Amino acid sequence: MPIYIFCSVSLSPGEEAPGPLGDVWGPRRRQQRDSPDSEEEEEEKQKEAERKEAREGDSLMDLVAFANSCTLHGTNHIFVEGGPGPRQALWAAAFVLALGAFLCQVGDRVAYYLSYPHVTLLDEVATTELAFPAVTLCNTNAVRLSQLSYPDLLYLAPMLGLDESDDPGVPLAPPGPEAFSGEPFNLHRFYNRSCHRLEDMLLYCSYCGGPCGPHNFSVVFTRYGKCYTFNSGRDGRPRLKTMKGGTGNGLEIMLDIQQDEYLPVWGETDETSFEAGIKVQIHSQDEPPFIDQLGFGVAPGFQTFVACQEQRLIYLPPPWGTCKAVTMDLDFFDSYSITACRIDCETRYLVENCNCRMVHMPGDAPYCTPEQYKECADPALDFLVEKDQEYCVCEMPCNLTRYGKELSMVKIPSKASAKYLAKKFNKSEQYIGENILVLDIFFEVLNYETIEQKKAYEIAGLLGDIGGQMGLFIGASILTVLELFDYAYEVIKHKLCRRGKCQKEAKRSSADKGVALSLDDVKRHNPCESLRGHPAGMTYAANILPHHPARGTFEDFTC
């Protein structure tokens, strides 16, 4: 029985085994090593094909195993061990349809979320006390006739539509000290001395059942000239509060509008008024009055009841709404409001275009003269309001307070009270009917209304809808998605590791070759005799057998 010895010998490329022992391998073995062996190649190809089929089978089995263990519904009916069939095709079609419906619903929900919808919530909050609002009132007539002298009339002629050559047709007051002081006319100073005085107009005042008077009002200038604000909260005055709702628990005043002091209408201008009565605006103490545009009228001969309700508005910033959480800074006001922004903008516009400002505008620019009112200020302001929408862009604040109003009125005086009132105020009954009015402002109930914008669809709702649609159509959850990612990671990792392992094995097989030697082959070369014929101390090449000493071991083994 022949005995074979298998030796693995590593040689560097192009290096031959020197010395007599190299004949052990001989030309014959080198020829066998270098010449291609067709049988071995066929065997290797067959083994490689078998390994490839095994890998494909393992991959299919892995997918089937994953489908059976995955929580995604339907996959265990699509991927089976026996391969695809009609039943698997039907399940695959149903799964694709369900997946398509799910993706369609997800797209619709995402599009709805990106539209940033909002809803408006209305709520009423009861409270034990409420801050009373500021109340600004102006007589619709700006200048008293009894205070108008001829120099004053000539000065105001452009604003009143009166030509200098026209006869005023009414008796005028004698010139005042200002006419002889040598100082130029100042419209602000003129309005301050010639407008209706609150001490003359206010006949009765009561707040929450207690008396009040002119000292509870502050002077403010508007387009109507000199006006008065109750509970302004300025000049160190505390803001008043009310603890009850209903009539008699707010502000009640009786006014004489003094129609006999109204100026005649000589022509139509922006400063001309055809009405008789007062303009009233109810507003927060944090915003200035804009009474010419936001005020409501109260007519003489009536008692007007104004039931208020405080409204606190909360808006959303973009992209859900249009308000600005951080509003712009104003030049002339400390706190921002749309009214303050509008007055601030109009002031800057007139100063830039007319080099002056109107009487009601803040700042230190000179006041416009009546000629500037007619030629520049009024036309510029009309143009700004009607056409130039880009210069004054006032951003909506995200929090503001306003007051809703409900008005009702009754006739005053009655026939039974006309004579008494005429006697009380030393006026005629006709005068009482044409000039007297009563204004009653109160909270309807002691609560305030909140009007708040809220996001109609947030990220939590989006995720909830996607999760619901996912469970309905494909029976999946967020953990199912994690399972899919985990499986994909394992597949990629396996392929990368297999590719690296195959390359490493191929490199190792090309570097290390095995040589099969029979015992007859070893003896045929008679290494023992050759060993004895060598001179003493001669050694063999160290690279014949790796990890062996240079002499003695191999010779003893073969012998």
C-alpha positions as CSV (number, residue, x, y, z in Angstrom):
1,M,0.0,0.0,0.0
2,P,1.6,3.3,-1.1
3,I,2.1,6.0,1.5
4,Y,1.7,9.7,0.4
5,I,3.1,12.7,2.1
6,F,1.4,16.1,1.6
7,C,3.6,19.1,2.1
8,S,2.6,22.8,1.7
9,V,5.6,24.8,0.6
10,S,5.5,28.6,0.1
11,L,8.0,30.0,-2.3
12,S,8.5,33.6,-3.2
13,P,7.6,34.3,-6.9
14,G,10.3,33.4,-9.3
15,E,12.5,31.7,-6.7
16,E,13.8,28.1,-7.2
17,A,14.9,25.7,-4.5
18,P,18.7,25.6,-4.7
19,G,21.0,22.7,-3.9
20,P,20.7,18.9,-4.4
21,L,17.5,18.7,-2.3
22,G,15.8,20.8,-4.9
23,D,15.9,17.7,-7.1
24,V,13.4,16.2,-4.7
25,W,10.8,18.3,-6.5
26,G,12.6,17.9,-9.8
27,P,11.5,19.1,-13.2
28,R,8.7,16.6,-13.2
29,R,7.0,18.1,-10.2
30,R,7.5,21.6,-11.4
31,Q,5.9,20.6,-14.7
32,Q,3.0,19.1,-12.8
33,R,2.7,22.3,-10.7
34,D,2.9,24.7,-13.6
35,S,0.9,22.8,-16.2
36,P,-2.9,23.3,-16.0
37,D,-4.9,20.4,-14.8
38,S,-8.2,20.3,-16.7
39,E,-9.8,17.8,-14.3
40,E,-9.1,20.0,-11.3
41,E,-10.4,23.0,-13.0
42,E,-13.7,21.2,-13.9
43,E,-14.0,20.1,-10.3
44,E,-13.4,23.6,-9.0
45,K,-16.0,25.0,-11.5
46,Q,-18.5,22.4,-10.4
47,K,-17.9,23.2,-6.7
48,E,-18.3,26.9,-7.4
49,A,-21.6,26.3,-9.1
50,E,-22.8,24.2,-6.2
51,R,-21.7,27.0,-3.8
52,K,-23.6,29.6,-5.9
53,E,-26.7,27.5,-5.9
54,A,-26.4,27.0,-2.2
55,R,-26.0,30.8,-1.6
56,E,-29.1,31.5,-3.8
57,G,-31.0,28.8,-1.9
58,D,-29.9,30.3,1.4
59,S,-30.9,33.8,0.3
60,L,-34.4,32.5,-0.7
61,M,-34.7,30.6,2.5
62,D,-33.6,33.8,4.5
63,L,-36.3,35.9,2.7
64,V,-38.9,33.3,3.4
65,A,-37.9,33.1,7.0
66,F,-38.0,36.9,7.3
67,A,-41.4,37.1,5.7
68,N,-42.8,34.5,8.1
69,S,-41.4,36.4,11.1
70,C,-42.1,40.0,9.9
71,T,-45.1,41.8,11.3
72,L,-45.9,43.3,7.8
73,H,-49.2,41.6,6.7
74,G,-49.3,39.6,3.5
75,T,-45.6,39.0,3.1
76,N,-45.8,35.5,4.5
77,H,-48.3,34.6,1.7
78,I,-46.1,36.1,-1.0
79,F,-42.7,34.6,-0.1
80,V,-43.0,30.8,0.4
81,E,-40.5,27.9,0.2
82,G,-42.0,26.4,-2.9
83,G,-41.5,29.5,-5.0
84,P,-44.1,31.8,-6.6
85,G,-47.4,30.5,-7.8
86,P,-50.9,31.8,-8.7
87,R,-51.9,32.2,-5.0
88,Q,-48.7,34.2,-4.3
89,A,-49.4,36.4,-7.4
90,L,-52.8,37.3,-6.1
91,W,-51.5,38.1,-2.7
92,A,-48.7,40.2,-4.3
93,A,-51.3,42.1,-6.3
94,A,-53.4,42.7,-3.2
95,F,-50.4,43.9,-1.3
96,V,-49.4,46.3,-4.0
97,L,-52.9,47.8,-4.2
98,A,-53.0,48.2,-0.4
99,L,-49.5,49.8,-0.4
100,G,-50.6,52.2,-3.2
101,A,-53.7,53.2,-1.3
102,F,-51.6,53.8,1.8
103,L,-49.0,55.9,-0.1
104,C,-51.9,58.0,-1.7
105,Q,-53.4,58.7,1.7
106,V,-50.0,59.6,3.2
107,G,-49.4,62.1,0.3
108,D,-52.8,63.7,1.0
109,R,-52.1,64.0,4.7
110,V,-48.6,65.5,4.1
111,A,-50.1,68.0,1.6
112,Y,-52.7,69.0,4.1
113,Y,-50.1,69.5,6.8
114,L,-48.0,71.6,4.5
115,S,-51.0,73.9,3.9
116,Y,-50.7,74.9,7.6
117,P,-54.4,75.1,8.4
118,H,-55.7,76.8,11.5
119,V,-59.0,77.1,13.4
120,T,-60.4,79.9,15.5
121,L,-61.6,79.1,19.0
122,L,-64.0,81.3,20.8
123,D,-64.3,81.2,24.6
124,E,-65.8,83.3,27.4
125,V,-63.9,83.6,30.7
126,A,-65.7,84.9,33.8
127,T,-63.8,87.1,36.2
128,T,-64.4,89.1,39.3
129,E,-63.2,92.5,37.9
130,L,-62.3,94.0,34.6
131,A,-60.1,97.0,33.7
132,F,-62.4,99.7,32.3
133,P,-61.3,100.9,28.8
134,A,-60.3,104.3,27.7
135,V,-63.1,106.5,26.3
136,T,-62.2,109.3,23.9
137,L,-64.8,111.8,22.8
138,C,-64.6,114.8,20.4
139,N,-67.1,117.4,19.4
140,T,-67.6,117.2,15.6
141,N,-67.1,121.0,15.5
142,A,-63.5,121.9,16.0
143,V,-63.6,125.7,16.6
144,R,-66.1,127.7,18.6
145,L,-67.6,130.6,16.8
146,S,-67.4,132.9,19.8
147,Q,-63.6,132.4,19.8
148,L,-63.1,133.2,16.2
149,S,-61.8,136.7,15.4
150,Y,-61.3,138.2,11.9
151,P,-57.5,137.6,11.9
152,D,-58.3,134.0,12.9
153,L,-60.8,133.7,10.1
154,L,-58.3,134.9,7.6
155,Y,-55.7,132.5,8.9
156,L,-58.1,129.5,8.7
157,A,-59.7,130.5,5.4
158,P,-58.0,127.8,3.3
159,M,-59.1,125.1,5.7
160,L,-62.7,126.4,5.9
161,G,-63.2,126.9,2.1
162,L,-63.7,130.7,2.6
163,D,-62.3,133.2,0.2
164,E,-60.7,136.3,1.7
165,S,-63.1,138.6,-0.2
166,D,-66.2,136.8,1.0
167,D,-68.3,138.2,3.9
168,P,-68.4,135.6,6.8
169,G,-72.0,136.6,7.4
170,V,-71.7,136.0,11.2
171,P,-70.5,138.3,14.0
172,L,-66.9,137.7,15.0
173,A,-65.0,138.0,18.2
174,P,-62.6,140.9,18.8
175,P,-58.9,140.0,18.2
176,G,-57.2,138.3,21.1
177,P,-53.8,139.1,22.6
178,E,-52.1,136.8,20.1
179,A,-53.0,139.0,17.2
180,F,-50.8,141.7,18.6
181,S,-48.0,139.6,20.0
182,G,-46.0,139.5,16.8
183,E,-45.6,135.7,16.9
184,P,-46.6,133.6,13.9
185,F,-49.9,131.8,14.1
186,N,-49.6,128.3,15.4
187,L,-52.5,125.9,14.6
188,H,-51.9,123.8,17.7
189,R,-52.1,126.8,19.9
190,F,-55.1,128.1,18.1
191,Y,-57.0,124.8,18.6
192,N,-56.0,124.7,22.2
193,R,-57.7,128.0,23.0
194,S,-60.7,128.0,20.6
195,C,-62.0,124.4,20.8
196,H,-65.0,123.3,22.9
197,R,-64.0,123.1,26.5
198,L,-65.0,120.1,28.5
199,E,-65.9,122.3,31.5
200,D,-68.6,123.9,29.3
201,M,-69.9,120.7,27.7
202,L,-69.9,118.3,30.7
203,L,-73.2,118.7,32.5
204,Y,-73.1,115.5,34.5
205,C,-70.6,112.7,35.1
206,S,-70.8,109.4,37.1
207,Y,-68.6,106.3,37.2
208,C,-69.9,103.2,39.0
209,G,-72.3,105.3,40.9
210,G,-69.7,107.8,42.1
211,P,-69.2,111.4,40.8
212,C,-66.5,112.3,38.3
213,G,-65.6,115.5,36.5
214,P,-63.2,117.1,34.0
215,H,-60.3,116.2,36.2
216,N,-60.8,112.5,35.2
217,F,-60.2,113.4,31.5
218,S,-57.0,113.9,29.7
219,V,-56.5,116.2,26.6
220,V,-55.6,114.5,23.3
221,F,-55.5,116.0,19.8
222,T,-57.1,114.2,16.8
223,R,-58.3,115.2,13.3
224,Y,-61.2,116.8,15.1
225,G,-58.9,119.1,17.1
226,K,-58.9,119.1,20.9
227,C,-60.5,116.0,22.4
228,Y,-60.8,114.4,25.8
229,T,-60.0,110.8,27.0
230,F,-61.6,109.3,30.1
231,N,-59.4,106.7,32.0
232,S,-56.4,107.3,29.8
233,G,-54.0,105.8,32.4
234,R,-51.5,108.6,31.6
235,D,-50.0,111.3,33.8
236,G,-49.7,108.9,36.7
237,R,-53.4,108.2,36.9
238,P,-54.4,104.7,37.8
239,R,-56.5,102.7,35.4
240,L,-60.1,102.3,36.7
241,K,-61.7,98.9,37.3
242,T,-65.2,97.7,37.4
243,M,-66.6,94.9,39.5
244,K,-70.1,94.7,38.1
245,G,-71.8,94.6,34.8
246,G,-74.9,96.3,33.5
247,T,-76.2,99.9,33.3
248,G,-75.0,102.2,36.2
249,N,-71.7,100.2,36.6
250,G,-69.7,102.1,34.1
251,L,-69.4,105.7,32.8
252,E,-72.5,107.9,32.4
253,I,-72.1,111.4,31.2
254,M,-74.5,114.2,30.0
255,L,-73.1,116.6,27.4
256,D,-74.1,119.8,25.8
257,I,-72.7,119.9,22.3
258,Q,-73.2,123.7,22.0
259,Q,-74.6,123.8,18.5
260,D,-74.9,127.6,18.7
261,E,-71.0,127.6,18.7
262,Y,-70.7,125.7,15.4
263,L,-69.0,127.4,12.5
264,P,-71.0,128.1,9.4
265,V,-70.2,125.9,6.4
266,W,-68.6,128.2,3.8
267,G,-67.2,125.5,1.5
268,E,-66.4,121.8,1.4
269,T,-63.0,120.8,2.6
270,D,-61.5,117.8,4.5
271,E,-61.9,119.8,7.7
272,T,-65.5,120.7,7.2
273,S,-68.2,118.8,9.2
274,F,-71.9,118.6,8.4
275,E,-72.8,116.6,11.5
276,A,-73.9,117.7,15.0
277,G,-72.9,115.5,17.9
278,I,-69.8,113.9,19.3
279,K,-67.5,111.1,18.0
280,V,-66.6,108.4,20.6
281,Q,-64.0,105.7,20.5
282,I,-63.6,103.0,23.1
283,H,-60.1,101.6,23.0
284,S,-57.3,100.2,25.1
285,Q,-55.0,102.5,27.1
286,D,-52.0,101.0,25.2
287,E,-53.1,102.4,21.9
288,P,-53.7,106.1,20.8
289,P,-57.2,107.1,19.6
290,F,-57.9,107.0,15.8
291,I,-61.3,108.5,16.2
292,D,-61.8,109.9,12.7
293,Q,-61.8,106.3,11.3
294,L,-62.6,104.1,14.2
295,G,-65.0,106.2,16.3
296,F,-68.8,106.0,16.3
297,G,-71.3,108.9,16.5
298,V,-73.6,109.9,19.3
299,A,-76.4,112.3,18.3
300,P,-78.0,115.0,20.5
301,G,-81.6,114.4,21.7
302,F,-80.9,110.7,22.6
303,Q,-79.6,108.7,25.4
304,T,-77.2,106.1,23.9
305,F,-76.4,102.9,25.7
306,V,-73.2,101.2,24.8
307,A,-72.8,97.6,26.1
308,C,-69.2,96.5,25.8
309,Q,-67.3,93.3,26.0
310,E,-63.6,92.9,26.2
311,Q,-62.1,90.7,23.5
312,R,-58.6,89.3,23.7
313,L,-57.4,88.2,20.3
314,I,-54.5,85.8,19.9
315,Y,-53.2,85.2,16.3
316,L,-50.7,82.7,14.9
317,P,-47.4,83.7,13.3
318,P,-46.5,82.5,9.8
319,P,-46.9,80.0,8.2
320,W,-50.3,79.4,10.0
321,G,-51.3,83.1,10.3
322,T,-50.1,86.6,9.4
323,C,-49.2,88.2,12.7
324,K,-45.7,89.2,13.8
325,A,-44.4,87.9,17.1
326,V,-41.7,90.5,17.1
327,T,-43.2,93.8,15.8
328,M,-41.4,96.7,14.3
329,D,-40.1,99.6,16.4
330,L,-42.0,102.9,16.2
331,D,-40.4,106.3,16.2
332,F,-43.1,108.1,18.3
333,F,-44.8,105.5,20.4
334,D,-43.5,103.2,23.1
335,S,-45.9,100.3,22.6
336,Y,-46.9,98.8,19.3
337,S,-50.4,98.7,18.0
338,I,-51.9,99.0,14.5
339,T,-53.3,102.5,15.4
340,A,-49.9,103.7,16.7
341,C,-48.2,102.2,13.6
342,R,-50.7,104.0,11.3
343,I,-50.2,107.4,13.0
344,D,-46.5,106.9,13.1
345,C,-46.3,106.1,9.4
346,E,-48.6,109.0,8.4
347,T,-46.4,111.4,10.4
348,R,-43.2,110.3,8.7
349,Y,-44.9,110.5,5.3
350,L,-46.1,114.1,5.8
351,V,-42.8,115.2,7.2
352,E,-41.0,113.7,4.2
353,N,-43.4,115.2,1.6
354,C,-44.7,118.4,3.2
355,N,-42.0,119.2,5.8
356,C,-44.7,119.6,8.5
357,R,-47.1,117.6,10.6
358,M,-50.8,117.9,11.4
359,V,-52.0,119.0,14.8
360,H,-52.7,115.4,16.0
361,M,-49.4,114.0,14.9
362,P,-46.5,113.4,17.4
363,G,-42.9,114.5,16.9
364,D,-41.0,117.8,16.8
365,A,-41.6,118.9,13.2
366,P,-43.3,122.2,12.7
367,Y,-47.1,122.2,12.5
368,C,-48.6,122.6,9.0
369,T,-50.2,126.0,8.2
370,P,-53.8,126.1,6.8
371,E,-52.3,126.6,3.4
372,Q,-50.1,123.5,3.8
373,Y,-53.2,121.6,5.0
374,K,-55.0,122.5,1.8
375,E,-52.1,122.2,-0.7
376,C,-50.1,119.3,0.6
377,A,-51.1,117.6,3.9
378,D,-54.7,116.6,3.1
379,P,-54.0,115.5,-0.5
380,A,-50.9,113.5,0.6
381,L,-52.8,111.8,3.4
382,D,-55.7,111.0,1.0
383,F,-53.2,109.5,-1.5
384,L,-51.5,107.5,1.2
385,V,-54.8,106.0,2.5
386,E,-56.3,105.3,-0.9
387,K,-53.4,104.3,-3.2
388,D,-50.1,103.9,-1.6
389,Q,-50.5,100.6,0.1
390,E,-46.8,99.8,0.3
391,Y,-45.5,102.7,2.3
392,C,-47.6,102.1,5.4
393,V,-47.5,98.3,6.1
394,C,-48.6,97.8,9.7
395,E,-48.1,94.3,10.8
396,M,-50.8,92.6,12.9
397,P,-49.5,91.9,16.4
398,C,-50.1,88.4,17.8
399,N,-51.9,89.7,20.9
400,L,-54.2,92.6,21.1
401,T,-57.3,93.8,23.0
402,R,-60.4,95.3,21.5
403,Y,-63.9,96.1,22.7
404,G,-67.0,94.8,21.1
405,K,-70.0,97.2,21.2
406,E,-73.8,97.0,21.1
407,L,-75.6,100.3,20.8
408,S,-79.1,101.2,21.7
409,M,-80.7,104.6,22.3
410,V,-83.8,106.3,23.6
411,K,-85.2,109.8,23.1
412,I,-84.2,112.5,25.5
413,P,-85.7,114.7,26.8
414,S,-89.2,113.3,27.0
415,K,-92.1,115.7,27.0
416,A,-92.5,115.3,30.7
417,S,-88.8,116.1,31.4
418,A,-88.1,118.8,28.8
419,K,-89.4,121.7,31.0
420,Y,-87.5,120.4,34.1
421,L,-84.2,120.1,32.2
422,A,-84.7,123.5,30.6
423,K,-85.2,125.0,34.1
424,K,-82.3,123.1,35.6
425,F,-79.7,124.2,33.0
426,N,-81.3,127.6,32.3
427,K,-81.9,126.8,28.7
428,S,-85.0,126.6,26.5
429,E,-86.8,123.4,25.8
430,Q,-85.7,123.6,22.1
431,Y,-82.1,124.1,23.1
432,I,-82.3,121.0,25.4
433,G,-83.7,118.9,22.6
434,E,-81.1,120.0,20.0
435,N,-78.0,120.0,22.2
436,I,-78.3,117.6,25.2
437,L,-77.2,114.0,24.9
438,V,-76.5,111.2,27.5
439,L,-73.9,108.5,26.9
440,D,-73.9,105.4,29.1
441,I,-70.9,103.0,28.6
442,F,-70.8,99.7,30.6
443,F,-69.8,96.1,30.5
444,E,-72.7,93.9,29.5
445,V,-71.5,91.0,31.8
446,L,-68.4,90.7,33.9
447,N,-66.4,88.4,31.6
448,Y,-64.1,88.7,28.6
449,E,-64.0,86.9,25.3
450,T,-61.0,85.1,23.9
451,I,-60.7,84.7,20.2
452,E,-57.7,82.5,19.6
453,Q,-56.2,81.0,16.5
454,K,-54.9,77.4,16.9
455,K,-53.1,75.0,14.6
456,A,-55.6,72.7,13.1
457,Y,-53.1,70.0,12.1
458,E,-49.9,69.5,14.0
459,I,-47.1,66.9,13.6
460,A,-48.7,64.6,16.2
461,G,-51.9,64.5,14.1
462,L,-49.9,63.8,10.9
463,L,-48.1,60.9,12.6
464,G,-51.3,59.6,14.0
465,D,-53.0,59.6,10.6
466,I,-50.0,58.0,8.9
467,G,-50.0,55.3,11.6
468,G,-53.7,54.7,11.3
469,Q,-53.5,54.4,7.5
470,M,-50.4,52.1,7.8
471,G,-52.3,49.8,10.2
472,L,-55.4,49.8,8.0
473,F,-53.9,49.1,4.7
474,I,-50.7,47.1,5.3
475,G,-51.0,46.2,9.0
476,A,-47.6,47.7,9.9
477,S,-46.3,50.0,12.6
478,I,-43.1,51.9,13.3
479,L,-41.5,48.7,14.6
480,T,-42.3,47.1,11.2
481,V,-40.3,49.8,9.5
482,L,-37.5,49.1,11.9
483,E,-37.7,45.4,11.0
484,L,-37.3,46.2,7.3
485,F,-34.3,48.4,8.0
486,D,-32.8,45.8,10.2
487,Y,-33.2,43.1,7.5
488,A,-31.8,45.3,4.8
489,Y,-28.8,46.0,7.1
490,E,-28.2,42.3,7.7
491,V,-28.4,41.5,3.9
492,I,-25.9,44.2,3.0
493,K,-23.6,43.3,5.8
494,H,-23.7,39.6,4.8
495,K,-23.0,40.4,1.1
496,L,-20.1,42.7,2.0
497,C,-18.6,40.1,4.4
498,R,-19.0,37.3,1.9
499,R,-17.3,39.3,-0.8
500,G,-14.4,40.1,1.5
501,K,-14.1,36.4,2.6
502,C,-14.1,35.1,-1.0
503,Q,-11.4,37.5,-2.0
504,K,-9.4,36.5,1.0
505,E,-9.8,32.7,0.3
506,A,-8.9,33.2,-3.4
507,K,-5.8,35.1,-2.5
508,R,-4.8,32.4,0.1
509,S,-5.4,29.5,-2.4
510,S,-3.2,31.2,-5.1
511,A,-0.4,31.8,-2.6
512,D,-0.3,28.3,-0.9
513,K,-0.2,25.3,-3.2
514,G,0.0,21.7,-2.0
515,V,2.4,19.0,-3.5
516,A,1.6,15.3,-3.1
517,L,4.7,13.1,-2.9
518,S,4.7,9.3,-2.6
519,L,7.3,7.5,-0.6
520,D,8.7,6.0,-3.8
521,D,9.3,9.4,-5.2
522,V,11.2,10.4,-2.1
523,K,13.3,7.2,-2.2
524,R,13.9,7.4,-5.9
525,H,16.1,10.4,-5.4
526,N,18.0,8.6,-2.7
527,P,18.4,11.6,-0.4
528,C,20.3,9.6,2.2
529,E,23.1,8.8,-0.2
530,S,23.3,12.3,-1.3
531,L,23.4,13.4,2.3
532,R,26.3,11.2,3.0
533,G,28.3,12.5,0.0
534,H,28.0,16.1,1.0
535,P,30.8,17.8,2.8
536,A,30.5,18.2,6.5
537,G,28.7,21.3,7.7
538,M,26.8,21.9,4.4
539,T,23.2,23.0,4.8
540,Y,20.2,23.2,2.6
541,A,18.1,26.1,1.6
542,A,16.1,27.5,4.4
543,N,12.9,28.0,2.3
544,I,12.4,24.3,1.3
545,L,10.2,23.6,4.3
546,P,8.8,26.6,6.2
547,H,9.4,26.7,10.0
548,H,12.1,24.0,9.9
549,P,15.8,24.2,10.8
550,A,18.4,24.6,8.1
551,R,19.8,21.0,8.3
552,G,19.2,17.6,9.8
553,T,15.4,17.3,10.3
554,F,14.2,16.6,6.7
555,E,17.1,14.2,6.0
556,D,16.4,12.1,9.1
557,F,12.7,12.0,8.4
558,T,13.1,10.7,4.8
559,C,15.7,8.3,5.8
